[in-house]
Amino acid sequence: MTIIPKDYHPALGLYETQKAIGLIKNVFQVKLCSALHLKRVTAPLFVDPSTGLNDDLNGVERPVSFDVPAVQRDAQVVHSLAKWKRLALHDYDFYVGNGLVTDMNAIRRDEELDNLHSIYVDQWDWEKVIDRSMRSEEYLQDTVRRIVSALCGSLDELKWQFPQLETELCRDVTFITSQELEDKYPGLSPKERENAFVKEHKTVFVEKIGGKLKSGQPHDGRAPDYDDWDLNGDLLFWHEPLNCALEISSMGIRVDAESLDRQLTESGCDDRRKFPFHQMLLRNELPLTIGGGIGQSRLCMLLLGKAHIGEVQSSLWDEETRRLCKEGGIILL
């Protein structure tokens, strides 16, 4: 469902918006690489499904598939690069404390479209090699704070170029687990809990997403084969134009052999053990890592105070969405 904020007037016009998008993507990537010691690499748009490298997201989304006659096999457009990045760190021989970042472009054909969701996904996908001593909540939280610092620093540079922007972000991150959220707001849905808490605290990292809570339901879906559900989370900011929590990043310390084994069984996905990627993980042949995705269009929405993701990316929209946006002063690219 498309929401049109009352009396919505974007701070930047069409051409200024395009210029600002370019600035955000350049400035933030530099700051992110500096904060986390990352190097930019080139990544695939599609993968061989037999490798098990594609991200299964919540397990119900259909990947875009096509046949490639020249190699006599099928290919899938990636949902994300969560698994590919870890294999790349192994193949490129990265060492502890250093990592990679890449521009990830994906098509999620089954996405429900609204102000925050599009079938086109663009994000910075990053991954970093760690050692076992870094597989801790403290290291995860330090990494989150570094990302928030890079993000807020990017906003400072953006507002220097475009002083008419009124976006304000809180640099102090409040950490809370998904179970603590459920305990605090037992009568609300997971998204309603996030909105209530983020409205009060502005910048929030919700930890431990994927496993079942006391209610018997998970806070949100997570594939069992990349994040360790005890060492992951979502980074959320309060977004004034839509009066809601806006998720900018899903990230976490990745599974080791033990947590992968446990989560595959818990989620009923033991059939994935046959894939080469999963076999390497279970044999401890891949490096321990931390990583995540940071939405490029989502970040542009946040920093530019936009009300619809279609204002910062070009995608497909139904006629009713186009009509509502036109009447509400929202210019879709």
LINTA-V122947 format. One record per residue. N is the residue number from 1. D_FIRST is the distance of its C-alpha to the first C-alpha in Angstrom with 1 decimal. Layout:
# LINTA-V122947
n,d_first
N,D_FIRST
N,D_FIRST
This chain:
# LINTA-V122947
n,d_first
1,0.0
2,3.8
3,6.5
4,9.9
5,12.8
6,15.6
7,18.5
8,17.1
9,20.0
10,20.1
11,23.6
12,24.3
13,24.3
14,23.6
15,27.0
16,27.4
17,24.0
18,25.4
19,28.6
20,27.0
21,25.0
22,28.4
23,30.1
24,27.6
25,27.9
26,31.7
27,32.4
28,30.2
29,31.6
30,35.1
31,34.6
32,33.0
33,35.9
34,38.3
35,36.8
36,36.7
37,39.5
38,37.5
39,38.5
40,36.2
41,36.5
42,35.2
43,32.9
44,32.1
45,29.0
46,29.9
47,32.1
48,34.3
49,32.6
50,36.0
51,36.3
52,33.5
53,32.2
54,28.6
55,26.1
56,24.8
57,21.9
58,21.0
59,23.2
60,20.9
61,19.5
62,21.5
63,23.2
64,23.9
65,27.6
66,30.4
67,34.1
68,36.6
69,39.9
70,41.9
71,41.6
72,41.2
73,38.2
74,34.4
75,32.1
76,28.6
77,26.3
78,25.8
79,22.8
80,24.6
81,28.2
82,28.7
83,31.7
84,33.1
85,33.7
86,35.9
87,38.0
88,38.3
89,39.7
90,42.2
91,43.1
92,43.4
93,45.5
94,43.6
95,45.3
96,44.3
97,42.5
98,41.2
99,38.2
100,36.1
101,32.8
102,31.2
103,28.4
104,26.1
105,24.0
106,22.0
107,19.9
108,17.5
109,16.8
110,14.9
111,12.3
112,8.7
113,7.1
114,5.1
115,7.5
116,10.0
117,10.2
118,12.0
119,14.5
120,17.2
121,18.4
122,21.2
123,23.1
124,26.6
125,27.9
126,31.0
127,33.6
128,36.8
129,40.0
130,41.1
131,43.9
132,44.0
133,44.8
134,41.4
135,39.4
136,38.8
137,36.3
138,38.2
139,37.9
140,34.2
141,33.7
142,36.0
143,34.0
144,30.8
145,32.7
146,34.0
147,30.5
148,29.3
149,32.6
150,32.0
151,28.5
152,29.8
153,32.7
154,30.6
155,28.8
156,32.4
157,33.4
158,30.2
159,30.9
160,34.5
161,33.4
162,30.7
163,31.9
164,29.3
165,26.7
166,26.3
167,24.5
168,26.4
169,26.3
170,28.3
171,30.8
172,31.7
173,29.8
174,29.4
175,29.7
176,28.7
177,28.6
178,25.8
179,28.4
180,29.2
181,25.5
182,25.5
183,28.9
184,27.8
185,24.6
186,25.4
187,23.2
188,19.9
189,17.7
190,18.2
191,15.2
192,16.2
193,19.7
194,18.9
195,17.2
196,20.2
197,22.8
198,21.6
199,21.2
200,24.9
201,26.2
202,24.1
203,25.1
204,25.0
205,25.9
206,24.9
207,27.7
208,28.6
209,25.4
210,25.8
211,28.4
212,28.1
213,28.2
214,30.4
215,27.7
216,28.1
217,24.6
218,24.0
219,21.8
220,20.0
221,21.1
222,23.8
223,26.1
224,29.6
225,31.5
226,30.7
227,30.0
228,32.4
229,30.2
230,32.7
231,32.6
232,29.0
233,25.9
234,22.8
235,23.2
236,20.7
237,20.8
238,19.6
239,17.3
240,18.1
241,15.7
242,12.6
243,15.0
244,14.3
245,16.2
246,15.9
247,17.6
248,20.0
249,22.3
250,23.0
251,26.8
252,29.9
253,33.5
254,33.7
255,35.2
256,39.0
257,40.9
258,40.9
259,37.3
260,36.2
261,38.6
262,37.3
263,33.5
264,34.0
265,35.8
266,33.4
267,30.4
268,32.3
269,32.4
270,36.1
271,36.1
272,35.0
273,38.4
274,39.7
275,38.0
276,40.2
277,37.8
278,37.8
279,41.5
280,42.2
281,40.2
282,42.1
283,45.4
284,44.6
285,44.9
286,41.9
287,41.8
288,40.1
289,37.1
290,34.3
291,31.2
292,27.5
293,24.8
294,23.6
295,20.5
296,21.8
297,18.6
298,17.3
299,20.8
300,20.7
301,17.5
302,19.3
303,22.6
304,21.7
305,19.3
306,16.4
307,12.9
308,11.3
309,12.9
310,13.6
311,16.0
312,18.3
313,18.1
314,18.4
315,16.2
316,14.7
317,11.6
318,11.0
319,12.6
320,9.8
321,8.3
322,12.0
323,12.8
324,10.4
325,11.6
326,15.1
327,15.3
328,14.2
329,16.7
330,14.7
331,16.9
332,15.6
333,18.5
